[in-house]
């Protein structure tokens, strides 16, 4: 987790964080967050790189289908879509990196 005294708009808050948990046979990336004022600066990529170096493989995650920025980020790191659900109130997809 990274904190910054000014989140770009003069307010204090969390800049970025990630959380993972261990499932049987793989890691699950539960959260990868970068404050909106700080997005587009490579922080998400740097954080994901550090997380992957710390936990190893395989890794799975889910994200909402409308979050195209997240999908592009994960695809750049080699994640592939392994499951999709478009019937849920908010559609999502599961991605995996072996």
N, C-alpha and C positions, 0 to 999 in steps of 0.2 A: 504494500500500500504506500502511496506517496501523498503527502499533504503539502499544500502550498498556502502561504498566508494570504495570497490574493488569487482567486480563481479566474483571473482575467477580467473580472467585473468589479473588483474592489472588495469582494466578499471572501471570507475564509471558507475552506471546505476541502473535500477530498479531490485530489487531482486524478488518481487512477488506482485501481486495485484489481486483483484476480483472486479467485478461489477455486480449489480443486478438491475432489475427494476420490478415494480409492474404491473402485468397484472390483468384483472378482474378474481378474484378467485384464483390466485396463484402468486408466485414469479418466475421470470425467471432469472436464473444464466447466464448472458451474457458472462462473461469472468472469467476464473480462470487461471492465468499465473504464472509460476515459471521459472526464467531464466535458460537456459539449464545447466549452470555450477553449479547450486544449486539444480537440480532435484535429486531425490533419497535420500533425507535427511529428509523426513517427513514434509517438508515445505508446500507442497500442501495439505496434510492431515490436518495439523494444521490450515491452512487458511480456508479450507472448513468447518472444525468443528466450527470455529469462525463465519463464515458467516451463517451457519445453525442455530446456537444458537441465532444470532441476528435477523434473519428474520422469522423463524418458517417454517411451512409447509402449503400447498404443494409447491414443487419447481420443475420446469422443466428446461431443458437445451438441447442444441443440440451440437454435436461434430462430427467431421469428422470420418468416419468409420476407416480409417487407423490409427487413434490415439488410439491404443490399451491400452496404458498406462493410458490415461484419462478414458477409459471405465472401466478398472480394479479399478481405484480409486473410481469412482462413484458407482460401484457395491459393493465395500466394505462398503460404507455408506448406502446401501440399495436401491439405485436408480435402476429402472427397465426400460428396453427398451419398449417404447409404440408406436413407429413409426420408420420406416426406409425408406430411399429413395436411391436406388442404381442406379437410372437412371440419376441422376444429374451428371454434369462434375466431381464433387467430391462428392462421396456418403457420407451420414450422417445418424445419428440416433438421435432420441429424447428420452430422459430419464426423468423419473418422480419419485419423492419421496413424498409419502403421509404422 
